[in-house]
Amino acid sequence: MGPPDVGSPGPPALDPEAVGFPEAAVPDRKETEVRRMLAGPHPPVPPDLAARALARGRRFLAHRRLLRRVGCLLAVLALAALVWLAMSRPWLPPPAHTTPPAEGW
């Protein structure tokens, strides 16, 4: 068994009619319409389209960056609030500044 022939054309193409798919031989209306639209005259494109798209993309990235920074700031503030709550325990009564009377000595 030798190496495969490099110049061979490959397997023969299947004819849809011969395989039993008669609907594949009929051109699709949507495909025909798309091919007609792609081959026809193209609509004019505004000359500043690329500049407007670039500006819009920059605005989008700036908004996303701002939202990410605000989200990180809120997360840090929430973490700081949790640490403060854990350290100060504001739900407990304040400590008494006087000592209770010593009885039973």
Order of alpha helices (4+ residues) and beta strands (2+ residues): alpha-alpha-alpha-alpha
